[in-house]
Amino acid sequence: MKIAVTSRGTQLSSEVDPRFGRAAYILIVDMQNMAIEVLDNKENVNAFKGAGIQAATMIADRGAEVLLTGYCGPNAFRTLEAAGIKVGSDTTGTVAEAIEAFINGEIKYTETANAEGHW
């Protein structure tokens, strides 16, 4: 299983970025072998609109089944939902802490967006 975590940096020790579509980076973690793929999200950071949809498509294309982030807007949430990706919002701390919470079953998945568009 692969999970995506929004991040302010490229390491497991980096803080979770509270933004989804405009996160600096998105780390894709393969839970089988803990391999990490770092996605530079700079194109979406500066996008006028559609950043969340593009980021959702990007992680779906990488095979992510779960997203851990702080906030997810309505358009991104619908795109993630259509791709079958579960969203764990209100995630804080470091990427490593978010992954540990996932492993320990502490993530609560949301059924709706928790941010307005263009946050």
C-alpha positions in Angstrom: 0.0 0.0 0.0 1.2 3.5 -0.8 0.3 6.6 1.2 0.8 10.2 0.3 1.7 12.8 2.9 1.9 16.5 2.2 5.2 17.9 3.4 7.1 21.2 3.8 10.4 19.3 2.9 11.8 16.2 1.4 12.5 14.1 4.5 10.5 12.0 6.9 11.6 14.6 9.6 9.9 17.4 7.6 6.7 19.0 8.9 3.4 18.0 7.4 2.3 20.8 5.1 -1.3 21.7 6.1 -2.2 22.5 2.5 -2.9 19.7 0.0 -3.0 21.2 -3.5 -0.4 23.9 -2.7 1.9 21.8 -0.5 5.6 22.3 -1.2 6.1 18.5 -1.6 4.1 15.3 -1.4 5.9 12.2 -0.2 4.7 8.9 -1.5 5.5 6.2 1.0 5.4 2.5 0.0 4.4 0.8 3.3 5.8 -2.6 2.1 9.4 -1.5 2.0 9.2 2.1 3.3 10.6 3.5 0.0 9.9 7.1 -0.4 9.2 9.0 -3.6 9.4 12.8 -3.3 7.0 14.7 -5.6 8.0 18.4 -6.1 4.7 20.2 -6.2 6.0 23.6 -7.3 3.8 23.7 -10.4 0.7 23.5 -8.3 1.9 25.8 -5.6 1.7 28.7 -8.1 -1.3 27.6 -10.0 -4.1 30.1 -10.4 -6.7 27.4 -9.9 -7.0 23.6 -10.1 -4.0 23.0 -7.8 -5.9 20.4 -5.7 -7.3 18.6 -8.7 -3.8 18.4 -10.3 -2.2 17.2 -7.0 -5.0 14.6 -6.6 -4.3 13.3 -10.1 -0.6 13.2 -9.4 -0.9 11.0 -6.3 -3.5 8.8 -7.9 -1.2 8.2 -10.8 1.5 7.0 -8.3 -0.9 4.5 -6.8 -1.6 6.2 -3.5 -4.5 4.7 -1.6 -4.4 7.2 1.4 -3.6 10.9 1.7 -2.5 12.4 5.0 -2.8 16.2 5.0 -4.0 19.1 7.0 -6.7 20.6 4.7 -8.4 19.4 1.5 -10.7 21.6 -0.5 -13.9 20.4 -2.2 -12.7 19.9 -5.8 -9.6 18.1 -4.6 -11.7 16.0 -2.2 -14.1 14.9 -5.0 -11.2 14.0 -7.3 -9.6 11.9 -4.5 -12.9 10.3 -3.7 -13.4 9.4 -7.4 -9.9 7.8 -7.4 -10.8 5.7 -4.3 -8.2 7.5 -2.2 -9.1 7.9 1.5 -8.3 11.3 3.1 -7.0 11.7 6.6 -7.2 15.4 7.2 -6.2 17.5 10.2 -2.8 15.7 10.1 0.0 17.5 12.0 3.6 16.9 13.2 6.3 15.4 11.0 5.8 13.1 8.1 7.3 10.3 10.2 4.8 11.0 13.0 1.9 10.9 10.5 3.1 7.6 9.1 3.4 6.2 12.6 -0.2 7.3 13.4 -1.3 5.6 10.2 0.5 2.4 11.2 -1.1 2.5 14.7 -4.6 3.0 13.2 -4.9 6.5 14.7 -5.9 8.2 11.5 -9.5 9.3 11.2 -10.7 9.5 7.6 -12.9 12.4 6.5 -16.0 12.1 4.4 -16.1 15.7 3.2 -13.7 18.5 2.4 -12.5 20.5 5.4 -11.4 23.7 3.6 -12.8 26.1 1.1 -11.3 26.1 -2.3 -8.1 28.2 -2.9 -7.0 28.0 0.8 
